[in-house]
Amino acid sequence: MSRESKKPNLIYIFADQLRYSSLGYAGDLRAQTPNIDALCAESTDLCRMVSGHPVCAPYRASLFTGKYTTSTGMVINEIRMNPNHHTFADVLNENGYETAYIGKWHMYASELGNHYDPKNSYIPKGRDRLGFNGYFAAYNFRHEYSVGTAYYHLDSPEKIYYDKYEPDAQTDMAIDQLERLARGDSPFALFLSIGTPHDPWEPDNVPEECLRRFAHTDFDYPPNYLPENDPHADQWARLSEEERKCLPEWMRVYYAMTANLDDNIGRLKEAVSRLGLEENSIIVFTSDHGELFGAHGRRAKNIFYEEAVRVPMLIRWPEHLEKNVRRDCVMNTVDIMPTLLSLMDLPVPLGAEGKDFSMAVKGEEVRDDGALMMCTGPTAAWGDGQEWRAFRTRRYKYAVYRSDQQEFLFDLENDPYERNNLAGDPEYRERMEDLKRRMYSRMEAVGDRFESNTYYREHWVEDRIIRHTAAI
């Protein structure tokens, strides 16, 4: 089979906690991301991509199933995914692809804490890998990246420690796999899940050379910083007074981690070119969610504000997709699998709840249906009070909390930092009611009843393992 007639390869790279607004091509003058910026110039930029549930495990569950959290049951971190879905990797396997996965998994542990015990960090071969039956070098969850602390597993519980900074070592591993896969006759899909720039943002958690690049860069509180904690924030989103003092230096480390990530994107691009994989490989660069750094009185993610939900989404496929163009359709996490499978001329599982945006990626104008976003509980502990739903269009965003029915409406065009809640403004009542109606219509279509977090603990999850899901 000639290389020209082969199905396209897929190289899917996703960072952890990298927000759209902290990249050079998005306009951040502090960012040092020349390789990602160059990739953007060679790609179709889905500039309004959102994370439908901006938390690590829920995002990954939606990515690989094309389903909302209320159908996967991955309602918080540190619970174990039900493996009985027809997944992204299953479709790839069924169509002759070889799969490879490197990096953080975050869908297997069944304890809160105890991350380093192999019973939680090692994902055994079989259905718990959701169809990734090829090379699998992963760990469930941790965020230490330096030599001596960072490790992964292959096909046994034995920990294998990296001999260099984790993202650098993972990129080496990805390049090794590209070299191996390029020699084969089968099309392939390589997923690289890089843990940075997730906290802890301590100087010893990033290469010193990268941190030096920002020694003379000024970091300050964001324009929408609030000195009081958001009353809806869970324990992971609240800031102590001491932590608030650390925010500028945390940002310095965050940007240094992002610069290191950029270095590795450059190395991956060079390897793809050197191996002759450019023309027949789709390269995707994205992130699972963002970070607030004190915006709206919060840190971390798990909230509907742009700093948490808006993420990069670049798709590069020479001769097939336009380069250096922006598509402003609002694409959601659940839409990624249907869209990429359609671009690759592969079938989309019947159970997928996301939309196929492949024609929009190619330039066809689409009606602005908007994206349903959600939070189904605290980041990792069980508890009620944080649940919200939101609906984002190109210009507006509506959100509501379950606990007290507090509503929000933002005009993102005129208020990009979301400082002016228009929910009580009579001039916007009709707009808000339209967004609200569209949001609840979408929820009803996917069986989302806006349940409390503990509802899932009582009806879907046993010993932090998801036993039940919606129809699979």
C-alpha positions as CSV (number, residue, x, y, z in Angstrom):
1,M,0.0,0.0,0.0
2,S,1.5,3.4,-1.0
3,R,1.8,6.0,1.7
4,E,-0.5,8.3,-0.3
5,S,-3.4,5.8,-0.1
6,K,-3.0,5.1,3.6
7,K,-5.6,6.3,6.0
8,P,-4.3,9.4,7.8
9,N,-2.3,9.0,11.0
10,L,-3.4,10.9,14.1
11,I,-1.0,12.6,16.6
12,Y,-3.0,14.0,19.4
13,I,-1.1,16.1,22.0
14,F,-2.9,17.5,25.0
15,A,-1.5,19.5,27.9
16,D,-2.9,19.7,31.4
17,Q,-4.3,23.0,32.7
18,L,-3.1,25.1,29.7
19,R,-5.5,27.9,29.0
20,Y,-6.0,29.5,25.6
21,S,-5.2,33.0,26.8
22,S,-1.7,32.1,27.9
23,L,-0.3,31.4,24.5
24,G,1.5,33.8,22.2
25,Y,-0.7,33.3,19.2
26,A,-3.7,34.1,21.4
27,G,-2.2,37.5,22.2
28,D,-0.3,37.0,25.5
29,L,2.9,39.1,25.2
30,R,4.4,37.3,28.2
31,A,4.2,33.9,26.6
32,Q,7.3,32.3,25.0
33,T,5.6,29.8,22.7
34,P,7.2,30.2,19.2
35,N,6.7,26.6,18.3
36,I,3.1,26.5,19.2
37,D,2.6,29.8,17.5
38,A,4.2,28.4,14.3
39,L,2.0,25.3,14.6
40,C,-1.0,27.7,14.7
41,A,0.2,29.3,11.5
42,E,0.2,25.9,9.9
43,S,-3.1,24.8,11.3
44,T,-6.8,25.4,11.4
45,D,-7.4,27.2,14.7
46,L,-10.7,26.4,16.4
47,C,-10.4,29.5,18.4
48,R,-13.6,29.1,20.5
49,M,-12.9,25.6,21.7
50,V,-14.3,24.9,25.2
51,S,-13.7,22.2,27.8
52,G,-17.2,20.9,28.4
53,H,-16.4,19.8,32.0
54,P,-13.1,21.6,33.0
55,V,-11.6,18.9,35.2
56,C,-9.0,16.3,34.3
57,A,-10.9,13.0,34.6
58,P,-14.3,14.2,33.2
59,Y,-12.5,15.7,30.2
60,R,-10.7,12.5,29.4
61,A,-13.8,10.4,29.8
62,S,-15.7,12.7,27.3
63,L,-12.7,12.8,24.9
64,F,-12.6,9.0,24.5
65,T,-16.3,8.4,24.5
66,G,-17.8,11.5,22.9
67,K,-20.3,11.6,25.8
68,Y,-21.1,14.1,28.4
69,T,-20.2,13.5,32.1
70,T,-23.8,12.8,32.9
71,S,-23.5,9.7,30.6
72,T,-20.0,8.5,31.5
73,G,-20.5,9.0,35.3
74,M,-17.0,10.4,35.6
75,V,-18.5,13.2,37.8
76,I,-15.3,13.8,39.9
77,N,-11.6,13.0,39.8
78,E,-10.2,9.8,41.4
79,I,-13.0,7.4,40.5
80,R,-12.6,4.5,38.1
81,M,-14.1,4.7,34.6
82,N,-16.7,2.2,33.5
83,P,-14.8,0.5,30.6
84,N,-17.9,-0.7,28.7
85,H,-18.2,2.1,26.2
86,H,-17.5,2.0,22.4
87,T,-14.5,4.3,22.5
88,F,-12.2,6.4,20.2
89,A,-9.5,3.7,20.4
90,D,-12.0,0.9,19.7
91,V,-13.0,2.6,16.4
92,L,-9.3,3.0,15.5
93,N,-8.6,-0.7,16.3
94,E,-11.6,-1.8,14.2
95,N,-10.3,0.1,11.2
96,G,-6.8,-1.2,11.2
97,Y,-5.0,1.5,13.3
98,E,-2.2,0.8,15.7
99,T,-2.7,2.8,18.9
100,A,-0.2,4.2,21.3
101,Y,-0.7,6.2,24.5
102,I,1.9,8.1,26.6
103,G,1.4,10.0,29.8
104,K,-1.3,10.8,32.4
105,W,-4.5,8.7,32.3
106,H,-6.5,9.8,35.3
107,M,-9.5,7.4,34.9
108,Y,-8.5,4.4,36.9
109,A,-7.9,5.1,40.6
110,S,-10.5,4.2,43.1
111,E,-9.2,6.1,46.1
112,L,-9.0,9.8,47.0
113,G,-5.3,10.2,47.6
114,N,-2.8,7.3,47.7
115,H,-1.8,8.3,44.2
116,Y,1.5,6.6,44.2
117,D,0.4,3.1,45.2
118,P,0.6,0.9,42.0
119,K,-2.9,-0.3,42.7
120,N,-4.0,3.2,41.7
121,S,-1.2,4.4,39.4
122,Y,-0.9,1.3,37.2
123,I,-3.6,0.8,34.6
124,P,-3.7,-3.0,33.8
125,K,-4.0,-4.4,30.2
126,G,-7.5,-5.0,29.1
127,R,-10.7,-2.9,28.9
128,D,-9.6,-0.4,31.6
129,R,-7.3,1.0,28.9
130,L,-10.4,1.8,26.8
131,G,-9.2,0.1,23.7
132,F,-5.6,1.3,23.8
133,N,-4.2,-2.1,23.1
134,G,-0.8,-1.1,21.7
135,Y,2.1,0.7,23.3
136,F,0.9,2.1,26.6
137,A,3.3,4.0,28.9
138,A,1.2,5.7,31.4
139,Y,0.3,6.4,35.1
140,N,-3.0,7.4,36.6
141,F,-2.3,10.6,38.4
142,R,0.4,12.8,40.0
143,H,2.0,16.1,39.3
144,E,5.7,15.9,40.2
145,Y,7.7,16.1,37.0
146,S,11.4,16.2,38.1
147,V,14.0,13.4,37.9
148,G,13.6,11.0,40.8
149,T,9.9,11.6,41.4
150,A,8.3,11.2,38.0
151,Y,7.5,7.7,36.7
152,Y,5.3,5.6,34.5
153,H,4.2,2.0,34.0
154,L,4.3,-0.3,31.0
155,D,2.6,-3.7,31.3
156,S,3.3,-4.3,35.0
157,P,2.9,-2.5,38.3
158,E,6.7,-1.8,38.3
159,K,7.4,1.9,38.4
160,I,9.8,3.1,35.7
161,Y,11.5,6.4,36.6
162,Y,12.3,9.0,34.0
163,D,16.0,10.0,33.6
164,K,15.1,13.6,32.8
165,Y,12.3,16.2,33.2
166,E,9.1,14.3,32.6
167,P,7.7,16.3,29.5
168,D,11.2,16.0,27.9
169,A,11.3,12.3,28.6
170,Q,7.7,11.8,27.3
171,T,8.6,13.6,24.1
172,D,11.6,11.4,23.7
173,M,9.3,8.4,24.1
174,A,6.8,9.8,21.6
175,I,9.5,10.4,19.0
176,D,10.7,6.8,19.5
177,Q,7.2,5.6,18.9
178,L,6.9,7.7,15.8
179,E,10.1,6.2,14.5
180,R,8.8,2.7,15.1
181,L,5.3,3.4,13.7
182,A,6.6,5.2,10.6
183,R,8.4,1.9,9.6
184,G,5.1,-0.1,9.7
185,D,2.4,-0.5,7.1
186,S,-0.5,0.3,9.4
187,P,-1.9,3.8,10.0
188,F,-1.5,4.8,13.7
189,A,-2.9,7.1,16.4
190,L,-0.5,8.4,19.0
191,F,-1.9,10.2,22.1
192,L,0.5,12.2,24.2
193,S,-0.9,13.4,27.5
194,I,1.6,15.9,29.0
195,G,1.1,16.8,32.7
196,T,2.3,20.4,32.6
197,P,1.6,23.2,33.2
198,H,-0.5,21.8,36.0
199,D,0.5,22.8,39.6
200,P,2.4,22.6,41.9
201,W,4.1,25.7,40.6
202,E,7.3,25.4,42.6
203,P,10.7,26.3,41.1
204,D,12.0,22.8,41.5
205,N,9.1,21.4,39.4
206,V,10.3,23.1,36.2
207,P,13.8,23.2,34.5
208,E,15.9,26.0,35.9
209,E,16.8,27.1,32.3
210,C,13.1,27.6,31.5
211,L,12.5,29.5,34.7
212,R,15.4,31.9,33.9
213,R,13.6,32.9,30.7
214,F,11.0,34.7,32.8
215,A,13.4,36.2,35.4
216,H,12.6,39.7,34.1
217,T,9.0,39.2,33.2
218,D,6.4,41.0,35.4
219,F,3.5,39.0,36.6
220,D,0.5,40.6,38.4
221,Y,-3.0,39.7,39.4
222,P,-5.5,39.2,36.6
223,P,-7.8,42.2,35.6
224,N,-10.8,40.3,37.1
225,Y,-9.0,39.3,40.3
226,L,-11.2,39.3,43.4
227,P,-9.7,39.3,46.9
228,E,-12.5,37.2,48.4
229,N,-13.1,33.5,47.6
230,D,-16.0,32.7,45.4
231,P,-18.7,31.3,47.8
232,H,-19.4,28.5,45.4
233,A,-15.8,27.4,45.3
234,D,-14.8,23.9,46.5
235,Q,-11.7,23.3,48.6
236,W,-9.5,23.0,45.5
237,A,-10.7,26.4,44.2
238,R,-10.3,28.5,47.4
239,L,-7.2,30.6,48.1
240,S,-5.7,31.3,51.5
241,E,-4.2,34.7,52.2
242,E,-0.7,33.1,51.9
243,E,-1.6,31.5,48.6
244,R,-2.8,34.8,47.2
245,K,0.6,36.3,47.8
246,C,2.1,33.5,45.8
247,L,0.0,34.0,42.7
248,P,2.5,36.1,40.7
249,E,5.3,33.6,41.3
250,W,3.0,30.7,40.6
251,M,2.3,32.3,37.2
252,R,6.1,32.6,36.5
253,V,6.5,28.8,37.0
254,Y,3.3,28.2,34.9
255,Y,4.7,30.2,32.0
256,A,8.1,28.5,32.4
257,M,6.3,25.1,32.2
258,T,4.5,26.3,29.1
259,A,7.8,27.4,27.5
260,N,9.2,23.9,28.1
261,L,6.0,22.4,26.6
262,D,6.6,24.6,23.6
263,D,10.2,23.4,23.2
264,N,8.8,19.8,23.1
265,I,6.2,20.7,20.5
266,G,9.1,22.0,18.4
267,R,10.9,18.7,18.8
268,L,7.8,16.7,17.9
269,K,7.2,18.8,14.8
270,E,10.8,18.3,13.7
271,A,10.5,14.5,14.1
272,V,7.3,14.4,12.1
273,S,9.0,16.2,9.3
274,R,12.2,14.1,9.5
275,L,10.2,10.9,9.3
276,G,8.2,11.9,6.3
277,L,4.9,11.9,8.2
278,E,3.8,15.4,7.6
279,E,1.5,15.0,4.6
280,N,-0.5,12.1,5.9
281,S,-0.7,12.9,9.6
282,I,-3.3,15.0,11.4
283,I,-1.6,16.8,14.3
284,V,-3.9,18.1,17.1
285,F,-2.7,20.3,19.9
286,T,-5.1,21.1,22.7
287,S,-5.6,21.0,26.5
288,D,-8.1,19.5,29.0
289,H,-8.9,22.9,30.8
290,G,-7.4,26.1,32.0
291,E,-6.5,27.9,35.2
292,L,-7.9,31.0,37.0
293,F,-5.0,32.3,39.2
294,G,-7.3,34.4,41.3
295,A,-9.7,35.5,38.6
296,H,-13.3,35.8,40.1
297,G,-11.8,34.9,43.5
298,R,-10.8,31.4,42.4
299,R,-7.8,29.2,41.6
300,A,-7.8,26.0,39.5
301,K,-10.6,25.0,37.2
302,N,-14.1,23.4,37.5
303,I,-15.9,26.6,36.7
304,F,-17.6,28.2,33.7
305,Y,-15.4,31.3,33.4
306,E,-13.3,31.6,30.3
307,E,-9.9,31.1,32.1
308,A,-11.1,27.6,32.9
309,V,-13.1,26.5,29.9
310,R,-11.5,28.1,26.9
311,V,-8.6,26.0,25.6
312,P,-6.4,25.8,22.5
313,M,-7.5,23.6,19.6
314,L,-5.2,23.5,16.6
315,I,-5.6,20.9,13.8
316,R,-2.8,20.6,11.2
317,W,-3.3,18.4,8.1
318,P,-1.4,19.7,5.0
319,E,-3.2,19.6,1.7
320,H,-6.5,18.8,3.5
321,L,-7.2,21.7,5.9
322,E,-6.5,25.3,5.4
323,K,-3.6,26.7,7.4
324,N,-3.5,30.0,9.4
325,V,-7.2,30.3,9.5
326,R,-9.6,30.7,12.4
327,R,-12.9,28.9,12.7
328,D,-15.2,30.6,15.3
329,C,-17.7,27.8,15.8
330,V,-18.1,26.8,19.5
331,M,-16.7,23.3,19.6
332,N,-16.9,21.2,22.8
333,T,-15.0,18.3,24.3
334,V,-17.7,15.8,23.3
335,D,-17.4,17.0,19.7
336,I,-13.7,16.1,19.4
337,M,-14.1,12.4,18.7
338,P,-16.9,12.6,16.2
339,T,-15.1,15.5,14.4
340,L,-11.7,13.7,14.1
341,L,-13.2,10.4,13.2
342,S,-15.2,12.0,10.4
343,L,-12.1,13.9,9.1
344,M,-10.4,10.5,9.0
345,D,-13.3,9.0,7.2
346,L,-14.0,6.6,10.1
347,P,-17.4,5.7,11.6
348,V,-18.6,7.5,14.7
349,P,-20.0,5.3,17.5
350,L,-23.8,5.4,17.7
351,G,-23.7,6.3,21.4
352,A,-21.6,9.4,20.9
353,E,-23.4,12.6,22.1
354,G,-21.1,15.1,20.5
355,K,-21.5,16.8,17.1
356,D,-19.5,16.3,14.0
357,F,-17.8,19.6,13.2
358,S,-15.6,18.3,10.4
359,M,-17.4,20.4,7.8
360,A,-17.0,23.5,10.0
361,V,-13.3,22.7,10.3
362,K,-13.1,22.6,6.5
363,G,-14.7,26.0,6.3
364,E,-18.4,25.4,6.0
365,E,-20.6,27.9,7.9
366,V,-22.5,26.3,10.7
367,R,-25.5,27.5,12.7
368,D,-24.3,28.6,16.2
369,D,-25.9,26.0,18.3
370,G,-23.6,26.6,21.3
371,A,-21.9,24.4,23.8
372,L,-23.4,22.8,26.9
373,M,-20.9,22.8,29.8
374,M,-21.2,21.3,33.2
375,C,-19.8,20.7,36.7
376,T,-21.2,17.7,38.6
377,G,-19.5,18.3,41.9
378,P,-16.3,19.2,43.7
379,T,-13.1,18.4,42.0
380,A,-12.4,15.1,43.7
381,A,-14.4,14.7,46.9
382,W,-18.1,13.9,47.2
383,G,-20.4,16.8,48.2
384,D,-23.2,18.9,47.0
385,G,-23.4,22.7,46.3
386,Q,-20.9,23.3,43.5
387,E,-23.0,21.8,40.6
388,W,-23.6,24.2,37.7
389,R,-24.6,24.1,34.0
390,A,-23.7,26.6,31.4
391,F,-24.3,27.3,27.7
392,R,-21.8,29.3,25.6
393,T,-22.4,30.7,22.1
394,R,-19.9,32.8,20.1
395,R,-20.9,35.9,22.0
396,Y,-22.8,35.0,25.1
397,K,-22.6,32.7,28.0
398,Y,-25.4,31.7,30.4
399,A,-24.8,29.8,33.6
400,V,-26.7,28.7,36.7
401,Y,-26.0,26.9,40.0
402,R,-28.1,24.0,41.1
403,S,-27.9,24.8,44.8
404,D,-29.3,28.4,44.9
405,Q,-30.3,28.9,41.3
406,Q,-28.0,31.9,41.0
407,E,-27.8,32.9,37.3
408,F,-25.1,34.5,35.2
409,L,-25.2,36.1,31.8
410,F,-22.1,37.5,30.1
411,D,-21.5,39.4,26.8
412,L,-18.1,38.0,25.9
413,E,-17.6,40.4,23.1
414,N,-18.0,43.5,25.2
415,D,-16.9,42.0,28.5
416,P,-14.2,39.4,27.9
417,Y,-13.2,39.2,31.5
418,E,-16.8,38.5,32.6
419,R,-17.0,41.2,35.2
420,N,-20.5,42.4,34.4
421,N,-23.3,39.8,35.2
422,L,-26.2,40.8,33.0
423,A,-28.6,38.2,34.4
424,G,-30.7,40.8,36.2
425,D,-30.7,43.4,33.4
426,P,-34.2,43.7,31.8
427,E,-32.6,44.6,28.4
428,Y,-31.1,41.1,28.3
429,R,-34.0,39.1,29.7
430,E,-35.0,37.8,26.2
431,R,-31.5,36.9,25.4
432,M,-31.0,35.0,28.7
433,E,-34.3,33.1,28.3
434,D,-33.3,32.0,24.8
435,L,-29.9,30.7,26.1
436,K,-31.6,29.1,29.0
437,R,-34.1,27.3,26.8
438,R,-31.4,26.1,24.5
439,M,-29.3,24.8,27.4
440,Y,-32.1,22.8,29.0
441,S,-33.2,21.5,25.6
442,R,-29.7,20.1,25.1
443,M,-29.6,18.7,28.6
444,E,-32.9,16.9,28.0
445,A,-31.6,15.5,24.7
446,V,-28.7,13.8,26.5
447,G,-30.6,12.7,29.6
448,D,-29.0,15.3,32.0
449,R,-31.4,15.8,34.9
450,F,-29.1,18.2,36.8
451,E,-28.7,15.8,39.6
452,S,-26.7,16.5,42.8
453,N,-23.2,15.1,43.1
454,T,-24.2,12.7,45.8
455,Y,-26.9,11.3,43.6
456,Y,-24.1,9.7,41.5
457,R,-22.4,8.4,44.6
458,E,-25.6,6.7,45.8
459,H,-26.8,5.4,42.4
460,W,-23.9,5.0,40.0
461,V,-20.7,4.5,42.0
462,E,-19.6,1.8,44.4
463,D,-16.3,2.0,46.2
464,R,-15.3,4.9,43.8
465,I,-15.8,2.6,40.8
466,I,-18.5,3.6,38.3
467,R,-20.8,0.6,38.1
468,H,-23.6,2.2,36.2
469,T,-23.8,4.6,33.2
470,A,-26.4,5.9,30.9
471,A,-27.1,3.6,27.8
472,I,-23.8,2.4,26.4
